């Protein structure tokens, strides 16, 4: 297994055939990456004390950290679950939380243990989602701690899908370039 994909105890990362992980990123342990997932430079997904699941077409951008909460038997802690078509901006920390489909987590944000981000949510840059907080679908949130600002416009909802598709195209370009240099 390459250095960017590391086994931990009995757990080995599982990647769909179309998933792509940058050479400087690391994916450790109990991690599953769906179809067309991209993990960008210097991101860390550390599935050592619980599971991390990243859904199809989601992107984990540069410098992100995805981790989990542990328990003595790995069944009571909090997994890090990211749905489909999610854009996770640069330097975001996702810790033991759940992000549903078609969300955008702004750069530098932190989403903490047992927080639930419902589908079609945008979180502005440098926001903090406290533990156990649930964000309702279809809204923009901003602040530390986050506050609901307003409903998303139709254009913003469309952008959520566009962003995910853009990162699939971009990762395909990088993957092709990687294959040519091998």
Legacy VTK file of the C-alpha trace (Angstrom):
# vtk DataFile Version 3.0
C-alpha trace
ASCII
DATASET POLYDATA
POINTS 182 float
0.000 0.000 0.000
1.347 3.447 -0.846
2.343 5.800 1.937
-0.680 8.087 1.368
-3.000 5.133 2.148
-2.100 3.606 5.484
-3.476 0.628 7.295
-4.184 0.944 11.017
-4.556 -2.262 13.025
-7.066 -4.334 11.039
-8.451 -1.375 9.064
-7.377 -0.587 5.522
-8.719 2.406 3.575
-11.190 1.496 0.842
-11.329 3.684 -2.252
-13.700 3.471 -5.198
-11.838 3.033 -8.479
-12.549 6.634 -9.480
-11.551 8.197 -6.144
-8.333 10.223 -6.135
-6.001 11.096 -3.260
-3.201 13.618 -3.760
0.307 12.284 -3.060
0.738 14.683 -0.111
-2.581 13.728 1.543
-2.946 10.784 3.900
-5.876 8.420 4.447
-5.482 6.129 7.451
-7.464 3.168 8.739
-11.236 2.760 8.595
-11.948 5.140 5.711
-14.200 4.616 2.693
-14.106 6.989 -0.265
-16.939 6.761 -2.801
-16.934 7.223 -6.564
-15.238 10.400 -7.815
-14.199 11.538 -4.324
-11.133 13.783 -4.280
-8.755 14.377 -1.380
-6.462 17.342 -1.995
-2.904 18.264 -0.879
-2.067 17.959 2.808
-5.508 16.712 3.841
-5.643 14.058 6.569
-8.411 11.505 7.038
-7.581 9.558 10.186
-9.928 6.625 10.730
-8.033 5.159 13.649
-10.621 5.281 16.441
-13.827 5.222 14.386
-15.011 5.205 10.772
-14.818 7.931 8.128
-17.134 7.697 5.099
-16.985 10.140 2.191
-19.835 9.951 -0.344
-19.678 10.088 -4.124
-18.399 13.243 -5.816
-17.452 14.936 -2.553
-14.154 16.775 -2.237
-11.954 17.221 0.805
-9.756 20.196 -0.004
-6.231 21.241 0.914
-5.262 21.051 4.581
-8.521 19.516 5.842
-8.589 17.231 8.851
-11.283 14.562 9.187
-11.259 12.614 12.440
-13.684 10.864 14.756
-14.617 10.400 18.398
-13.646 7.157 20.064
-15.189 4.851 22.586
-13.756 1.759 24.206
-15.441 -0.553 21.658
-15.580 1.784 18.593
-19.379 1.520 18.445
-20.413 4.411 20.679
-18.111 7.154 19.457
-18.925 9.426 16.555
-18.053 8.593 12.979
-17.203 11.288 10.438
-19.821 10.946 7.694
-19.838 13.111 4.578
-22.646 12.645 2.050
-22.640 13.002 -1.717
-21.773 16.157 -3.672
-20.242 17.917 -0.658
-17.529 20.555 -0.996
-15.305 20.781 2.080
-13.215 23.961 1.744
-9.542 24.461 2.516
-8.408 23.917 6.133
-11.761 22.667 7.415
-11.859 20.396 10.471
-14.606 17.770 10.534
-14.621 15.898 13.844
-17.106 13.105 14.529
-19.906 14.863 12.646
-22.414 14.136 9.889
-22.701 16.194 6.711
-25.616 15.258 4.448
-25.712 15.677 0.632
-25.091 18.848 -1.383
-23.435 20.991 1.249
-20.570 23.466 1.171
-18.401 23.873 4.249
-16.504 27.170 3.944
-12.745 27.499 4.326
-11.369 27.308 7.844
-14.604 26.123 9.410
-14.793 23.617 12.266
-17.658 21.137 12.638
-17.544 19.310 15.978
-18.729 16.028 17.484
-22.276 14.868 16.799
-23.152 17.975 14.801
-25.556 17.226 11.949
-25.532 19.339 8.803
-28.681 18.610 6.807
-28.696 18.598 2.992
-28.288 21.775 0.953
-26.532 23.855 3.585
-23.791 26.431 3.062
-21.527 27.267 5.982
-19.529 30.488 5.601
-15.757 30.627 6.031
-14.250 30.408 9.532
-17.493 29.268 11.136
-17.781 27.024 14.181
-20.513 24.397 14.433
-20.615 23.367 18.126
-21.059 19.777 19.315
-24.575 18.327 18.953
-25.808 21.270 16.832
-28.183 20.477 13.957
-28.348 22.829 10.964
-31.627 22.849 9.034
-31.637 22.145 5.299
-31.667 24.927 2.739
-29.963 27.727 4.671
-26.770 29.759 4.881
-25.026 29.663 8.268
-22.220 31.887 9.439
-20.316 32.749 12.604
-18.662 31.341 15.669
-20.859 29.715 16.797
-22.906 29.473 13.593
-26.206 31.222 13.263
-28.805 30.739 10.552
-28.508 33.771 8.269
-31.116 33.201 5.543
-32.572 30.655 3.120
-30.351 29.720 0.175
-31.302 31.168 -3.193
-31.993 28.868 -6.138
-28.659 29.987 -7.626
-26.818 29.008 -4.447
-28.527 25.607 -4.401
-27.472 25.060 -8.013
-23.918 26.072 -7.097
-23.721 23.225 -4.576
-24.032 20.694 -7.415
-21.830 22.744 -9.740
-19.041 22.885 -7.144
-19.027 19.111 -6.695
-19.031 18.555 -10.480
-16.200 21.064 -10.903
-14.038 19.167 -8.419
-14.768 15.862 -10.191
-13.510 17.402 -13.453
-10.483 18.902 -11.719
-9.556 15.630 -9.993
-9.876 13.810 -13.337
-7.311 16.191 -14.808
-4.948 15.588 -11.888
-5.474 11.801 -12.076
-4.678 11.819 -15.809
-1.556 13.850 -15.176
-0.520 11.459 -12.366
-1.003 8.475 -14.703
1.197 10.076 -17.382
4.025 10.688 -14.928
4.052 7.077 -13.621
LINES 1 183
182 0 1 2 3 4 5 6 7 8 9 10 11 12 13 14 15 16 17 18 19 20 21 22 23 24 25 26 27 28 29 30 31 32 33 34 35 36 37 38 39 40 41 42 43 44 45 46 47 48 49 50 51 52 53 54 55 56 57 58 59 60 61 62 63 64 65 66 67 68 69 70 71 72 73 74 75 76 77 78 79 80 81 82 83 84 85 86 87 88 89 90 91 92 93 94 95 96 97 98 99 100 101 102 103 104 105 106 107 108 109 110 111 112 113 114 115 116 117 118 119 120 121 122 123 124 125 126 127 128 129 130 131 132 133 134 135 136 137 138 139 140 141 142 143 144 145 146 147 148 149 150 151 152 153 154 155 156 157 158 159 160 161 162 163 164 165 166 167 168 169 170 171 172 173 174 175 176 177 178 179 180 181
